[in-house]
Amino acid sequence: MTTHHHLVFLMEHYAPRALATVTVAEGGYELAFEDALMVQIFALQDSTNSEGAIVILTAVLGPVPEDSVGEALVAELMAAQYFPAEPQFLYALEPETGYAVTSSLRSLEALEQEVFEEWVSDFIRHASTLRGQLQEAVVAAGASRDSDGADDGPVEGGIRI
């Protein structure tokens, strides 16, 4: 799969200012950050036709514990976009790993450089914040279980969206 020409144009202007290692991936790009956050940017649809093409940003946030803490975190993520906004943020669990994933998508058609860069920056901040909060909740849940051997339920505060 080739990378959509408009996405190539947007990334050529964005990449030099990105605070990440940018690599070309099949159909898009990967941005790797020092804190192990990886953001993938790719376009869906025919690489020669901008009409109807969608740009998708995606990031793996990390493991979700298989206990009441994990259930509470998943419930918060699933409720986070009850009222759709532009751009839309989507949340899911990878079935093989149990890791939380967030994605965001926009139409590639007429996506201007400034809007693209702001969207990518906002997504990176959002994913990084969620990743940090998820890691804190997992550590707190582990510490709580270690202290008394029982699962005390959801960590107060959880993920703030």
Secondary structure in CASP SS format (residue, H / E / C, confidence):
PFRMAT SS
TARGET T0000
AUTHOR 0000-0000-0000
METHOD secondary structure of the structure
MODEL  1
M C 1.00
T C 1.00
T C 1.00
H C 1.00
H H 1.00
H H 1.00
L H 1.00
V H 1.00
F H 1.00
L H 1.00
M H 1.00
E H 1.00
H H 1.00
Y H 1.00
A H 1.00
P H 1.00
R H 1.00
A C 1.00
L C 1.00
A C 1.00
T E 1.00
V E 1.00
T E 1.00
V E 1.00
A E 1.00
E C 1.00
G C 1.00
G E 1.00
Y E 1.00
E E 1.00
L E 1.00
A E 1.00
F C 1.00
E C 1.00
D C 1.00
A C 1.00
L C 1.00
M E 1.00
V E 1.00
Q E 1.00
I E 1.00
F E 1.00
A E 1.00
L E 1.00
Q C 1.00
D C 1.00
S C 1.00
T C 1.00
N C 1.00
S C 1.00
E C 1.00
G C 1.00
A C 1.00
I E 1.00
V E 1.00
I E 1.00
L E 1.00
T E 1.00
A E 1.00
V E 1.00
L E 1.00
G E 1.00
P E 1.00
V C 1.00
P C 1.00
E C 1.00
D C 1.00
S H 1.00
V H 1.00
G H 1.00
E H 1.00
A H 1.00
L H 1.00
V H 1.00
A H 1.00
E H 1.00
L H 1.00
M H 1.00
A H 1.00
A C 1.00
Q C 1.00
Y C 1.00
F C 1.00
P C 1.00
A C 1.00
E C 1.00
P C 1.00
Q E 1.00
F E 1.00
L E 1.00
Y E 1.00
A E 1.00
L E 1.00
E C 1.00
P C 1.00
E C 1.00
T C 1.00
G C 1.00
Y E 1.00
A E 1.00
V E 1.00
T E 1.00
S E 1.00
S E 1.00
L E 1.00
R E 1.00
S E 1.00
L C 1.00
E C 1.00
A C 1.00
L C 1.00
E C 1.00
Q H 1.00
E H 1.00
V H 1.00
F H 1.00
E H 1.00
E H 1.00
W H 1.00
V H 1.00
S H 1.00
D H 1.00
F H 1.00
I H 1.00
R H 1.00
H H 1.00
A H 1.00
S H 1.00
T H 1.00
L H 1.00
R H 1.00
G H 1.00
Q H 1.00
L H 1.00
Q H 1.00
E H 1.00
A H 1.00
V H 1.00
V H 1.00
A H 1.00
A H 1.00
G H 1.00
A H 1.00
S H 1.00
R H 1.00
D H 1.00
S H 1.00
D H 1.00
G C 1.00
A C 1.00
D C 1.00
D C 1.00
G C 1.00
P C 1.00
V C 1.00
E C 1.00
G C 1.00
G C 1.00
I C 1.00
R C 1.00
I C 1.00
END
